[in-house]
Amino acid sequence: MAASLLLLFLIASKTMALELIPYTPRISELNMEGKVTVSTFALEPPKCVFDPFVNVSDNIWLVITFINATANFKNPTSAQQIPPYEDLYTSYAYMTMKSTLSQYPCKGKAGNVLRVGNESSCKSDDRRTHCNGPLPSPGPYRVKFLAMDSTGSKAETRWSAPITLNKALIWKTIDTWPGRRSGDMIVITVILSALCGVVTIGFLSTVCYECFKLWRHSPSENQEEQRPEPFQASRYDTHHIPPAPPVPPPPPAVDMPGSQRIISSS
């Protein structure tokens, strides 16, 4: 009994002795698009913050909770107690973006931002229990960094200010009236539309002209192709046959002796 009480006392004293890192997470101040979207937000990386409190072998986690669940969140005392991404739908808190001290150096290059909620591929993957999945609602949320060693939580930062995500607009509520657009946008739209119209008209005119030329020249060309050539009989040369000899005249008439006797006797 005494040993159990001593163990609980040690655990409680360790929890109470959790070092507070004088740093407050915040949205990145870089001039960039999409710092806050409908399911993600970009944090400023905590460079040169953990060195006096964290060893090289320690793990640094990002804790994300709904704003009304921040007070109820308890730092885990072991790796088995780390709440996974799925707990956001039940206990309204989870831990993700496991890293080490080398990823937040005092010198050298580090990431420009920490994008929270950008791993949609592991949302339905049971093997990725500590997924950095998309946030399901606008929130608001609060985050903090928590350092853990082999015995449990070791040091933590302050909680961030409330972070509210953008709300998706219903398509029926989007105002498409041109009067709500700026003058420059209207001028650019008109110029681009006019250029598209000119190019379209030029293209159609070229096509019509080429078709007209083909239609105009095709009958005469067809007639020339279909006109029969005059028949030219080839000359038959008979030089290989010798000319026929001339026909001899008929022989002169000859008086027969018998005919004279017949005539005299009469």
Secondary structure, 3 states (H helix, E strand, C coil): CHHHHHHHHHHHHHHHCCEEECCCCCECCCCCCCCECCCCEEECCCCCCCCCCCCCCCEEEEEEEEHHHCCCCCCCCCHHHCCCHHHHHCCCEEEEEEECHHHCCCCCCCCCCEEECCCCCCCCCCCCCCCCCCCCCCCCEEEEEEEEECCEEEEEECCCCCECCCCCCCHHHCCCCHHHCCHHHHHHHHHHHHHHHHHHHHHHHHHHHHHHHHHHHHHHHHHHHHCCCCCCCCCCCCCCCCCCCCCCCCCCCCCCHHHHHHHHHC
